[in-house]
Amino acid sequence: MNRRFQFSVVAGSTCVVALLLFGAVRGRSASTDNPYNNLGVYSEVLSKIKLEYVEEPDMKAVTLGAINGMLESIDPYASYLNADQYKQYVKTKDTKKGDVGLVVSKRFGYMGVVDALPGSPAAKAGLATGDVIESITNVSTRDMPLAFAELLFQGDPGTTIEMSVLRARKSEAQKVELTRAVLVYPSLTAKLVTDQGPEPIGVIQTVTLVNGRVKEISAKIQDLEKQGAKKLVLDLRYCGTGSDEDGIALANLFIDKGLITYTLGQKASRQDFQASASKAITKLPLAVIVNRGTAGAAEIAAAALLDSKRADLVGERTYGDASIRKAIQMDDGSAVILSVAKYYSPSGSAIQDKGVTPQTLQADADPTASTDDDDDSDTAAVNTPKKDQVTGRDLMMIKTYEIIKK
């Protein structure tokens, strides 16, 4: 039985158990919204496991698994940290260390790759959006807190960390050893394209919105206009890092009025973020390219530009990661890190739940289509814009040129 099949069985079993529990809860609580009725079902299941399971279970592990499963069912970015883990999290979360350059979320109980920062140790090893990290330092990521995994990724530059990774083009999990390094974010690129018709097109590409990147984009837009650009293309493929405020600021460069986004949570009242006319710098026609690696701040900007009809969106559905997260400490020193509010598009769609779907869908060229399972070359999966295997052309960019020239 290969690892992919094992993973499928575990994922399927998890879904079946979730459905059974949901049915039990629904049946018991159909006539009331009292949450303690649901806890009664949980307690009964826990009791049956302890008394009837084929062998005496580790109840601490069972409880931890239940907590993590509960968190994942509502928030793929949530974490439960025990007291020692939370102390380590608080101590190290703002320190500057070496890192492997991964953004992750939970998928079927395991760790899924949202993004591998281009040029980072993870990207150089070929890790890409959609890969599943099965284990870290020989410890299964199933039921491993997300925040704790992120701590493991960090360490002194030059130190190593070993992972077992399940990839789309491999039938078995692959052992990958990464050497931590100080992360350097790739530079912004901008160029004037003059071979796509009579009107020059300014093309800007960025894979991050951190470290003042929005100001750089603003400067490049103005520079391209001075060079004669009549239209603009903003390439946000694999742009998965940056603060939410940066995403709002990016959208405001192109939108001079109206709602950009809003946040809302169970205990958090709605907060609107309106465009400021003084921060908008261009009225040139705009197209934005996104894909499955576009996440967070870039999604906030893309959703605003789409809903305001300020830009044509081209590419794939984005990842779905835009929320405000908070660490809530428990009496025993442990903590839960979870989303307390979500970002919404101007039309009212929760970005974390649905991502952002472009008007013009165009799949990124599949870099694995002609890759044999026995090929150990991992460079094809690096999170950079993909080119068609046959023609060598960037299909998304070609489609974008077609759209913006109309």
C-alpha positions in Angstrom: 0.0 0.0 0.0 1.7 3.3 -1.1 1.6 6.4 1.0 -0.8 8.2 -1.3 -3.4 5.4 -0.7 -2.8 5.5 3.0 -3.4 9.2 3.0 -6.6 8.8 1.0 -7.8 6.1 3.5 -7.0 8.4 6.5 -8.7 11.4 4.8 -11.8 9.3 3.9 -12.0 7.8 7.4 -11.8 11.3 8.9 -14.7 12.4 6.8 -16.8 9.4 7.7 -16.2 9.9 11.4 -17.0 13.6 11.1 -20.3 12.8 9.3 -21.3 10.2 11.9 -20.6 12.7 14.7 -22.4 15.4 12.9 -25.4 13.1 12.5 -25.4 12.2 16.2 -25.1 15.8 17.3 -27.8 16.9 14.9 -30.2 14.2 16.1 -29.6 15.0 19.7 -29.9 18.7 19.3 -32.5 19.2 16.6 -34.9 20.9 19.0 -32.4 23.1 20.9 -29.4 25.3 20.3 -28.0 24.6 23.7 -24.3 23.8 23.1 -24.2 21.6 26.3 -26.3 19.0 24.5 -23.6 18.7 21.9 -21.0 18.3 24.7 -23.1 15.5 26.0 -22.8 13.6 22.7 -19.0 14.2 22.8 -18.8 12.9 26.4 -20.7 9.8 25.5 -18.5 9.1 22.4 -15.4 9.6 24.6 -16.8 7.2 27.2 -17.6 4.5 24.6 -14.1 4.8 23.2 -12.6 4.4 26.6 -14.8 1.4 27.5 -15.3 -0.4 24.2 -12.2 0.2 22.0 -10.3 -2.9 21.1 -7.4 -1.8 23.3 -7.0 0.7 26.1 -6.6 4.1 24.3 -4.3 6.9 25.2 -7.0 9.3 26.4 -4.7 12.3 26.3 -4.0 11.6 22.6 -7.7 11.0 21.9 -8.6 14.4 23.5 -5.8 16.2 21.7 -7.0 14.7 18.4 -10.5 15.7 19.1 -9.5 19.3 19.9 -7.4 19.6 16.7 -10.1 18.0 14.6 -12.7 20.4 16.0 -10.5 23.4 15.2 -9.6 22.2 11.7 -13.3 21.7 10.9 -14.0 25.4 11.4 -10.6 27.0 10.6 -7.7 25.5 8.7 -5.3 28.0 10.2 -6.3 27.4 13.9 -4.0 25.8 16.4 -4.1 24.4 19.9 -0.8 24.7 21.8 -0.2 23.1 25.2 1.4 25.3 28.0 5.0 24.5 27.0 4.4 25.0 23.3 2.6 28.3 23.9 5.5 29.6 26.1 7.8 28.8 23.2 5.5 30.4 20.7 5.3 33.7 22.7 9.1 33.7 23.2 10.1 33.2 19.6 7.2 34.5 17.4 8.8 38.0 17.0 12.4 37.0 16.9 14.3 37.1 13.6 15.7 33.6 12.8 16.4 31.4 9.9 13.4 29.9 8.3 12.5 27.5 5.4 10.0 29.9 3.8 6.8 27.9 4.0 3.2 29.1 4.6 1.0 26.2 5.6 -2.5 25.3 6.6 -4.3 22.1 7.7 -5.6 19.6 5.1 -7.3 16.4 6.2 -5.5 16.7 9.5 -2.1 17.0 7.9 0.0 20.1 6.9 -0.7 21.5 3.5 1.6 24.0 1.7 -0.1 27.3 0.9 3.0 28.9 -0.5 6.8 28.5 -0.7 8.5 31.8 -0.9 10.4 32.0 -4.2 14.2 31.7 -3.5 13.6 30.2 0.0 15.0 26.8 1.0 11.6 25.3 0.6 11.2 26.6 -2.9 14.7 25.5 -3.9 13.8 22.0 -2.8 10.7 22.1 -5.0 8.0 22.4 -2.4 4.9 24.1 -3.9 1.3 25.0 -3.3 -0.8 21.8 -2.8 2.0 19.6 -1.4 1.2 17.8 1.9 3.8 17.6 4.6 3.4 14.2 6.2 5.9 14.5 9.0 8.5 16.9 10.4 11.6 15.5 12.1 10.0 12.1 12.0 6.9 13.3 13.9 3.6 13.0 12.0 1.9 16.3 11.3 -1.5 14.7 11.8 -2.9 16.6 14.9 0.3 18.6 15.1 -0.6 22.2 16.0 -0.1 24.5 13.0 1.6 27.2 15.0 4.0 24.6 16.5 4.9 23.4 13.0 5.8 27.0 12.1 8.1 27.1 15.1 9.8 24.0 13.9 10.5 25.7 10.5 12.5 28.4 12.3 15.9 28.0 13.8 19.5 29.3 13.5 20.6 29.8 9.9 22.6 26.8 8.6 20.7 24.3 10.8 18.7 21.6 9.0 15.2 20.1 9.3 13.9 16.9 7.7 10.4 16.5 6.3 8.4 13.8 4.6 6.4 15.4 1.7 3.6 14.0 -0.4 3.7 15.6 -3.8 1.3 15.6 -6.7 3.7 14.0 -9.1 5.1 11.3 -6.7 3.4 8.1 -5.7 5.3 7.9 -2.4 6.2 10.5 0.2 9.7 12.0 -0.4 12.2 12.8 2.3 13.3 16.4 2.1 16.1 18.0 4.1 16.0 21.8 4.2 18.7 24.1 5.5 17.2 27.1 7.4 18.3 30.5 6.1 17.5 34.2 6.6 14.7 34.8 4.2 15.2 37.4 1.4 12.1 38.4 -0.4 12.4 38.4 -4.2 12.6 41.8 -5.8 9.7 43.4 -7.6 9.9 43.3 -11.4 8.4 45.8 -13.8 8.7 46.1 -17.6 7.1 47.9 -20.5 5.7 45.5 -23.1 5.5 47.0 -26.6 4.9 44.0 -28.8 1.2 43.4 -27.8 -0.5 46.0 -30.0 -0.3 49.8 -30.5 -0.7 50.6 -26.8 2.2 49.8 -24.5 1.4 47.6 -21.5 3.1 48.0 -18.1 3.6 44.7 -16.4 4.4 44.5 -12.6 5.0 41.2 -10.9 5.5 40.6 -7.1 5.4 37.4 -5.0 5.1 39.3 -1.7 3.5 42.4 -0.2 5.9 42.7 2.8 8.6 45.3 3.6 7.1 48.4 1.9 6.3 46.5 -1.3 3.1 48.5 -2.0 5.2 51.7 -2.1 7.5 50.1 -4.6 4.5 49.1 -6.7 3.2 52.7 -6.6 6.6 54.1 -7.7 6.8 51.5 -10.6 3.3 52.4 -11.8 4.2 56.1 -12.0 7.5 55.2 -13.8 5.7 53.0 -16.3 3.2 55.7 -17.1 6.1 58.1 -17.7 7.5 55.5 -20.1 4.3 55.6 -22.1 2.2 52.7 -20.6 -1.4 52.9 -21.6 -2.6 49.8 -19.7 -1.4 47.8 -16.7 -1.0 44.2 -15.7 -0.5 43.3 -12.0 0.8 39.7 -11.6 0.0 38.4 -8.1 0.6 34.7 -8.7 2.1 32.9 -5.7 1.8 36.2 -3.7 1.0 34.8 -0.3 2.8 37.0 2.3 2.1 40.5 3.5 -0.1 42.2 6.1 -3.8 42.7 5.5 -3.3 46.4 5.6 -0.9 46.0 2.7 -3.6 44.3 0.7 -6.0 47.2 1.4 -3.3 49.8 0.4 -2.6 47.9 -2.8 -6.2 48.0 -3.9 -6.4 51.7 -3.0 -3.7 52.5 -5.6 -6.3 51.7 -8.2 -9.6 52.5 -6.5 -10.5 56.1 -5.6 -13.8 55.6 -3.9 -16.1 52.9 -2.4 -15.7 49.9 -0.2 -12.4 47.9 -0.4 -13.2 45.3 2.2 -14.7 44.8 5.6 -14.1 42.5 8.6 -16.8 40.8 10.7 -16.8 38.2 13.4 -19.1 36.6 16.0 -17.9 39.1 18.7 -16.3 41.6 16.3 -18.6 44.2 14.9 -18.3 45.1 11.2 -15.4 47.4 10.2 -15.5 48.9 6.8 -12.3 49.9 4.9 -13.1 52.6 2.3 -10.9 53.8 -0.5 -9.3 57.2 -0.2 -9.2 59.3 -3.3 -5.9 60.9 -2.2 -4.2 57.4 -2.3 -5.3 56.4 -5.8 -2.5 57.0 -8.3 -3.7 55.7 -11.7 -6.8 55.3 -13.8 -5.2 53.2 -16.5 -7.1 50.0 -17.5 -5.9 47.1 -15.3 -5.8 43.3 -15.4 -4.7 41.2 -12.4 -3.4 37.7 -12.6 -4.0 35.3 -9.7 -3.7 31.6 -9.1 -4.0 28.9 -6.3 -0.9 30.3 -4.6 -2.4 33.8 -4.2 -3.3 34.3 -0.6 -4.0 36.7 2.2 -3.3 40.4 1.5 -3.1 39.8 -2.3 -6.6 38.1 -2.1 -8.0 41.2 -0.3 -6.7 43.4 -3.1 -7.9 41.1 -5.9 -11.4 40.8 -4.4 -11.8 44.6 -4.2 -10.6 45.1 -7.7 -12.9 42.5 -9.0 -16.0 43.6 -7.2 -15.5 47.3 -8.0 -15.1 46.3 -11.7 -11.8 48.2 -11.6 -9.8 45.3 -13.0 -10.2 42.2 -15.1 -9.1 39.1 -13.1 -7.5 36.3 -15.0 -6.2 32.9 -13.7 -7.3 30.4 -11.1 -9.3 30.5 -7.9 -7.1 31.9 -5.1 -6.2 29.9 -2.0 -8.6 31.4 0.6 -6.8 32.9 3.6 -7.9 36.2 4.9 -8.8 36.6 8.6 -7.8 38.2 11.8 -6.3 35.6 14.2 -5.9 35.8 18.0 -4.2 33.7 20.6 -6.6 33.0 23.5 -4.9 31.6 26.6 -6.6 28.9 28.8 -6.4 28.6 32.6 -3.8 25.8 32.4 -1.4 27.9 30.3 -2.4 26.3 27.0 -3.8 28.5 24.2 -6.0 28.4 21.1 -5.1 30.4 18.1 -8.0 31.0 15.8 -9.7 33.4 13.5 -11.9 35.9 15.4 -13.0 37.9 12.2 -12.9 37.3 8.5 -12.2 39.6 5.6 -15.1 40.0 3.1 -15.2 41.2 -0.5 -17.3 44.3 -1.1 -20.1 42.0 -2.4 -20.1 40.1 0.9 -18.2 36.9 0.2 -15.9 35.6 2.9 -12.5 35.4 1.2 -11.2 32.6 3.6 -14.2 30.4 2.8 -14.4 30.8 -0.9 -11.2 32.5 -2.2 -11.5 34.8 -5.2 -12.6 33.4 -8.5 -11.6 35.4 -11.6 -14.0 36.3 -14.4 -11.6 34.7 -16.9 -10.5 31.3 -15.8 -7.1 30.1 -17.1 -5.2 27.2 -15.6 -1.6 27.6 -14.9 0.5 25.3 -17.1 1.0 22.0 -15.2 4.7 21.7 -14.6 4.3 18.0 -13.7 2.4 16.9 -16.8 5.5 15.3 -18.4 7.4 14.5 -15.3 8.0 10.8 -14.6 7.5 9.6 -11.0 11.1 8.4 -11.0 12.5 11.7 -11.9 14.1 13.2 -8.8 14.3 16.7 -10.2 12.3 19.0 -8.0 12.9 22.4 -9.6 9.7 22.2 -11.7 7.5 22.7 -8.8 9.0 25.9 -7.6 6.3 28.6 -7.0 7.0 30.8 -10.0 4.7 31.5 -13.0 4.6 28.3 -15.1 5.3 27.9 -18.8 3.6 25.4 -21.1 5.7 22.3 -21.5 5.3 22.2 -25.3 5.4 25.9 -26.3 7.4 27.3 -23.4 4.9 30.2 -23.2 3.3 31.7 -20.1 -0.4 30.8 -20.8 -1.8 33.0 -18.1 0.1 36.0 -19.3 -0.9 35.4 -22.9 -4.6 35.2 -21.9 -4.2 38.4 -19.9 -2.8 40.2 -22.9 -5.8 39.1 -24.9 -8.2 40.4 -22.3 -6.6 43.8 -21.7 -6.2 44.5 -25.4 -10.0 44.3 -26.0 
